[in-house]
Amino acid sequence: MSWLRSARTAMGETVDVELVDGVIAQVMAASPAGSATAAGAGPGDVDLSGHVLMASFVEPHAHLDKALTASLVPNLTGDLAGAVAAMETLRPATARADIIARAEAALRIHLAFGTTHIRTHVNVLTGVGLEGLDALIEVRERWRGVVDLQLVALVNDTAGPLLRAALREGADVAGGCPHMEDDPDRAVAACLDAAGEAGVPIDLHTDETLSPDALSLVTMADLVSRTGFPHAVTASHCVSLSMQPLARQEEIAEQVAAAGIAVVALPQTNLFLQGRGHPVATPRGLTAVAALLRAGATVAAGGDNLRDPFHLVGRGDALEVAALMVIAGHLDPARALHTVTEAPRAALGLPTVDLSPGAPADLVAIPGADALDALGAAGVARTVWRDGRIVAHTVVHSELAAPPAALGGPGPARPLASSSFGPKA
């Protein structure tokens, strides 16, 4: 048992939170300093004064097998085709140990920023086979219970044997890129068939193009509804939806919501890759977030690529993703935070986490007065809990020049003032 003392909620209320056996046992108004309750702090208690406590983050769309390769091979054109070509150049020289090392380095970055669950797509390609999947299965098992991974078999031929082989090998989710195959509608149907046979969800890279003619999302919604596909379905990217007239956006969004399909927006990568052929009034490359939300669809947001040819920068921080959903997606901050916490939990079939008794104690504490303050500053000082135990803790120490002795002049030199940011046990 332990208490998280004087934490701020997303709304700015101050509470004490009791953790017992990996779940939240109690949430109550914070005890006044010096009271008997506060004075009885145990050895596992943490002082969260000045910190916002919220559900840990969920990354619904990553590529850990590609992560941290941007410095190894250039994207010569800067677009999606250039990124694919760059990875093809790198692949022959990539050993299993390299994939594992980079994936685990990326995973540590995500964890330090407060992410405890990741769905990662893994290339399972003709001529390459299952080597990347086998490497990520090892990573998944090694990190289980700290950062849980869901592995999506990302195949380039959904009608071929590799998807079924990957699902037998241990992939958790069926995946592919139907819009990049010769017959996108056939590709969607083939993926649904393979997933149905294996009894697993599907998560497809869907219409990652600004061409309004690419609408395999409509095929997906139609097939899921008509067949009664019984497992979770996710459509990632859905860029071309934003290029449709508003009435068509709303019509498709209603189909998607009725089919129960969750949509994952990937603002970082799509802002980087898309629109390079539109030098005037450049499209943002995001899906039609507003229309989907109005229709009642689940809309999550992810970081996608981490410092690889598909996205050269990126921090592995869900708050950066949420900030882009505010800036580029025009969501209010509360809704943007929802896209990196509750919405991806729903898309991935994970239990709901909130500050209420009985909820899993998968939490992150960030300096700030409320959620907006934490989102705006997005500092790296964070403490992360998984199942009620601390699994990451980052403290930031700053040394700042002292102000002048008087406003009228520079005054004598003064020593640097120190400050540290991070919860205290």
C-alpha positions in Angstrom: 0.0 0.0 0.0 1.2 3.5 -0.7 -0.3 7.0 -1.0 0.3 9.6 -3.7 -0.1 12.8 -1.7 -1.3 16.3 -2.7 -1.7 15.4 -6.4 -3.5 17.7 -8.8 -6.2 16.2 -11.0 -6.7 17.3 -14.6 -9.3 19.8 -13.3 -6.9 21.2 -10.8 -8.3 19.7 -7.6 -5.9 18.5 -5.0 -6.3 14.9 -3.9 -4.6 12.0 -2.0 -4.6 8.7 -3.9 -4.2 5.3 -2.2 -2.7 2.5 -4.3 -3.2 -1.2 -3.1 -2.3 -4.3 -5.0 -1.8 -2.5 -8.4 -5.1 -0.6 -8.3 -6.5 2.7 -7.0 -8.1 2.0 -3.7 -9.2 5.5 -2.6 -9.2 9.1 -3.9 -10.0 11.7 -1.3 -9.4 15.4 -0.8 -5.8 16.0 0.1 -5.1 16.1 3.9 -3.9 19.5 5.2 -0.2 19.7 5.8 0.6 18.8 9.4 -2.6 16.8 9.9 -2.6 13.4 11.5 -3.3 11.8 8.1 -0.5 13.6 6.4 1.9 13.0 9.2 1.3 9.3 9.0 3.0 9.0 5.6 4.5 5.6 4.9 7.8 4.7 3.4 6.3 4.2 -0.1 4.3 7.4 -0.1 5.1 10.1 -2.8 4.7 13.8 -2.4 3.1 15.1 -5.7 2.7 18.7 -4.6 2.8 20.8 -7.8 2.2 17.8 -10.1 -0.7 16.7 -12.2 -1.6 13.0 -11.9 -3.3 11.4 -14.9 -3.7 8.0 -16.6 -0.5 6.8 -18.2 -0.3 7.2 -22.0 -1.0 4.6 -24.6 0.8 4.7 -28.0 -1.7 3.2 -30.5 0.6 3.2 -33.5 4.4 2.8 -33.5 7.1 1.2 -35.6 9.7 0.0 -33.1 11.4 -2.1 -35.8 12.3 1.1 -37.7 12.9 3.4 -34.8 16.1 5.5 -34.5 17.4 4.8 -38.0 17.1 8.4 -39.5 20.9 8.9 -39.2 21.6 5.6 -40.9 19.9 6.2 -44.2 18.4 9.4 -45.8 14.9 9.9 -47.2 16.0 11.5 -50.5 12.6 12.8 -51.5 11.1 13.5 -48.0 7.8 11.8 -48.8 6.3 8.4 -48.2 7.8 6.8 -51.2 11.3 8.1 -50.3 10.9 6.7 -46.8 9.9 3.3 -48.1 12.9 3.3 -50.5 15.2 4.3 -47.7 14.2 1.4 -45.5 14.6 -1.0 -48.4 18.2 0.2 -48.7 18.8 -0.3 -45.0 17.1 -3.6 -44.6 19.8 -6.0 -46.0 22.3 -4.6 -43.5 20.0 -4.9 -40.5 20.6 -7.7 -38.1 18.2 -9.1 -35.5 20.3 -7.8 -32.7 20.1 -4.3 -34.3 16.3 -4.4 -34.4 16.1 -5.5 -30.7 18.6 -2.9 -29.5 16.8 0.0 -31.3 13.4 -1.2 -30.4 14.3 -1.4 -26.7 16.0 2.1 -26.8 12.8 3.5 -28.3 10.7 1.7 -25.7 12.7 3.3 -22.9 12.1 6.7 -24.4 8.4 6.1 -24.5 8.4 4.8 -20.9 10.3 7.7 -19.5 7.6 10.0 -20.9 4.8 8.1 -19.4 3.7 5.5 -21.9 3.0 2.0 -20.5 1.2 0.3 -23.5 2.3 0.4 -27.2 0.9 -1.1 -30.3 3.7 -1.4 -32.8 3.5 -2.5 -36.4 6.3 -4.9 -37.6 7.3 -5.3 -41.2 6.6 -8.9 -42.4 7.5 -8.6 -46.0 7.8 -10.8 -49.0 11.5 -11.7 -49.3 12.2 -10.8 -45.7 9.9 -13.1 -43.7 9.4 -13.2 -40.0 12.8 -12.1 -38.7 11.6 -8.7 -37.5 8.5 -10.2 -35.9 10.6 -12.7 -34.1 12.8 -10.0 -32.7 9.9 -7.9 -31.5 8.3 -11.0 -29.9 11.4 -11.3 -27.8 11.1 -7.6 -26.8 7.4 -8.0 -26.0 8.0 -10.9 -23.6 11.0 -9.2 -22.0 9.1 -6.0 -21.2 5.7 -7.6 -20.3 4.3 -6.0 -17.2 6.3 -2.8 -17.5 5.5 -1.7 -21.1 3.0 -4.1 -22.7 3.3 -4.4 -26.5 0.8 -5.4 -29.1 2.5 -6.6 -32.3 0.8 -5.9 -35.7 2.0 -8.0 -38.6 2.4 -5.4 -41.3 2.4 -7.3 -44.6 2.7 -6.1 -48.1 0.4 -8.8 -49.5 -2.6 -9.5 -47.4 -3.7 -12.3 -49.6 -0.4 -14.1 -49.4 0.7 -16.7 -46.8 2.9 -14.4 -44.7 0.0 -12.8 -42.8 -1.3 -16.2 -41.6 2.2 -17.3 -40.8 2.8 -14.2 -38.7 -0.4 -14.7 -36.8 0.6 -18.3 -36.1 4.1 -17.1 -35.1 2.7 -14.8 -32.4 1.6 -11.5 -33.9 -1.3 -10.1 -31.9 -3.0 -8.1 -34.7 -3.4 -8.5 -38.4 -2.2 -5.6 -40.5 -1.3 -4.3 -43.9 -1.5 -1.4 -46.3 -4.4 -2.1 -48.7 -4.2 1.3 -50.5 -0.6 0.3 -51.6 -1.7 -3.0 -53.1 -3.0 -3.6 -56.6 -6.5 -4.3 -55.5 -7.2 -2.4 -52.2 -10.7 -3.8 -51.7 -9.5 -7.4 -52.1 -6.6 -6.7 -49.7 -9.1 -5.4 -47.0 -11.2 -8.5 -47.4 -8.2 -10.8 -47.3 -7.0 -9.3 -44.0 -10.4 -9.6 -42.5 -10.5 -13.3 -43.5 -7.1 -14.0 -42.0 -7.9 -12.1 -38.8 -11.2 -13.9 -38.5 -9.6 -17.3 -38.8 -7.0 -16.4 -36.2 -9.5 -14.7 -33.9 -7.5 -11.5 -33.6 -8.2 -7.8 -34.3 -7.1 -5.9 -37.4 -5.3 -2.6 -37.7 -4.7 -1.4 -41.3 -2.7 1.5 -42.7 -5.6 3.1 -44.5 -5.6 5.6 -47.3 -2.3 7.3 -46.4 -2.5 9.6 -49.3 -3.9 12.9 -50.3 -5.6 11.4 -53.3 -9.4 11.6 -52.8 -9.8 8.5 -55.0 -8.3 6.3 -52.3 -11.1 5.2 -50.0 -10.5 1.7 -48.8 -11.9 3.0 -45.4 -15.3 2.8 -47.0 -14.7 -0.8 -48.0 -13.5 -1.6 -44.5 -16.6 -0.1 -42.9 -18.9 -1.9 -45.4 -17.3 -5.3 -44.9 -17.1 -5.1 -41.1 -20.8 -4.1 -41.0 -22.0 -6.7 -43.5 -19.9 -9.6 -42.1 -20.4 -8.8 -38.5 -16.6 -9.2 -38.0 -16.4 -9.9 -34.2 -13.0 -8.5 -33.3 -11.7 -4.9 -32.9 -11.0 -3.0 -36.1 -8.7 0.0 -36.3 -8.0 2.2 -39.4 -4.8 4.2 -39.1 -3.9 7.4 -41.0 -7.1 7.8 -43.1 -5.5 10.8 -44.7 -7.6 10.9 -47.9 -10.8 11.3 -45.8 -9.8 14.9 -45.2 -9.7 15.6 -49.0 -13.4 14.7 -49.4 -16.2 17.3 -49.5 -17.6 17.9 -46.1 -20.9 16.1 -46.8 -18.9 13.0 -48.0 -16.7 13.2 -44.9 -19.7 13.1 -42.7 -21.3 10.2 -44.6 -18.1 8.1 -44.3 -17.6 9.1 -40.7 -21.0 7.8 -39.8 -20.3 4.5 -41.6 -17.1 4.2 -39.7 -18.7 4.9 -36.3 -21.6 2.5 -37.1 -19.1 -0.2 -37.9 -17.3 0.4 -34.6 -14.0 1.1 -36.3 -11.5 3.2 -34.3 -9.4 5.7 -36.2 -5.8 6.6 -35.3 -4.6 10.0 -36.4 -0.8 10.3 -36.8 -0.1 14.0 -36.9 3.7 14.0 -36.6 4.5 11.6 -39.5 1.7 12.8 -41.8 2.5 16.5 -41.3 6.1 15.5 -42.3 5.4 13.2 -45.3 2.2 14.6 -46.8 1.6 17.7 -48.9 5.0 18.0 -50.5 3.4 18.2 -53.9 1.2 21.1 -52.9 3.4 24.1 -52.4 0.4 26.4 -52.2 -2.2 26.0 -49.5 -0.4 22.8 -48.4 -2.8 20.2 -46.8 -2.1 19.2 -43.3 -2.3 15.5 -44.0 -4.5 14.7 -41.0 -7.6 12.7 -41.2 -11.0 14.4 -40.9 -10.9 14.5 -37.1 -13.9 16.8 -36.5 -16.2 14.8 -38.7 -15.3 11.5 -37.1 -15.8 12.9 -33.6 -19.2 14.4 -34.6 -20.2 11.0 -35.8 -19.2 9.4 -32.5 -16.2 7.4 -33.8 -13.3 6.6 -31.5 -10.4 8.8 -32.5 -7.0 8.1 -31.0 -3.7 9.7 -31.9 -0.2 8.3 -32.0 3.4 9.2 -32.6 3.9 6.7 -35.5 7.6 6.9 -36.4 10.5 7.9 -34.1 13.5 9.4 -35.8 13.5 7.2 -38.9 13.1 8.0 -42.6 9.3 8.4 -42.2 9.7 11.0 -39.5 13.2 12.4 -38.8 12.6 13.9 -35.4 9.9 13.1 -32.8 10.4 12.7 -29.0 8.4 9.6 -28.2 6.2 11.8 -26.0 2.4 11.5 -26.1 2.1 15.1 -25.0 3.8 16.2 -28.2 1.2 14.2 -30.1 -1.6 15.8 -28.0 -0.2 19.3 -28.6 -0.3 18.6 -32.4 -3.9 17.5 -32.1 -4.6 20.9 -30.6 -2.5 22.9 -33.1 -3.1 21.0 -36.3 -6.2 19.0 -35.5 -8.0 22.0 -33.8 -9.1 20.0 -30.8 -9.5 21.5 -27.4 -6.8 20.4 -24.9 -9.1 18.0 -22.9 -10.2 16.3 -26.1 -6.6 16.1 -27.3 -5.4 14.5 -24.1 -8.3 12.0 -24.5 -6.8 10.9 -27.9 -3.6 9.7 -26.1 -5.2 8.2 -23.0 -8.7 6.9 -23.0 -9.3 6.7 -26.8 -6.3 4.5 -27.5 -7.2 2.3 -24.5 -10.6 1.7 -26.1 -9.0 1.0 -29.5 -6.6 -1.5 -28.1 -9.1 -3.2 -25.8 -7.4 -2.1 -22.6 -9.1 -1.4 -19.2 -10.2 2.2 -18.6 -7.8 4.1 -16.3 -9.0 7.1 -14.3 -8.7 8.5 -10.8 -11.4 6.4 -9.3 -11.4 3.3 -6.9 -10.9 0.1 -8.7 -9.0 1.5 -11.7 -5.6 0.1 -12.6 -2.8 2.2 -11.1 -1.1 2.9 -14.5 -0.4 6.6 -13.9 1.9 9.5 -14.8 2.7 12.6 -12.7 3.9 15.7 -14.5 4.7 19.2 -13.1 1.7 21.6 -13.5 -1.3 23.2 -11.9 -3.7 21.3 -14.1 -3.8 19.3 -17.3 -3.6 22.3 -19.6 -0.5 23.5 -17.7 1.1 20.1 -18.0 0.3 19.8 -21.7 1.5 23.3 -22.5 4.9 22.9 -20.7 5.3 19.2 -21.5 8.4 19.0 -19.3 10.5 15.9 -19.1 10.3 15.6 -15.3 7.8 12.7 -14.8 7.1 9.7 -12.6 5.4 6.7 -14.1 3.5 3.9 -12.3 2.6 0.6 -13.7 0.3 -1.6 -11.7 1.0 0.6 -8.7 4.8 0.5 -8.8 7.2 3.2 -10.1 8.7 2.1 -13.4 10.3 5.4 -14.5 11.3 8.6 -12.7 12.9 11.6 -14.3 14.1 14.7 -12.3 15.2 17.8 -14.0 17.8 20.1 -12.4 18.2 23.7 -13.6 20.7 26.4 -12.8 19.5 29.9 -13.7 21.2 33.3 -13.5 19.9 35.4 -10.7 18.1 38.7 -11.6 19.9 42.0 -11.5 20.1 43.7 -8.1 18.0 46.6 -9.3 15.7 47.2 -12.3 17.7 50.3 -13.3 20.9 48.5 -14.1 22.7 45.2 -14.4 24.1 45.3 -10.9 26.9 43.0 -9.7 27.2 39.4 -10.8 25.2 37.0 -8.7 25.5 33.2 -8.3 23.3 30.9 -10.3 20.1 29.8 -8.5 19.3 26.1 -8.6 15.9 24.4 -8.8 14.8 20.8 -9.3 11.5 19.4 -10.7 10.3 16.0 -9.8 8.1 14.3 -7.2 9.7 13.6 -3.8 9.3 10.2 -2.1 
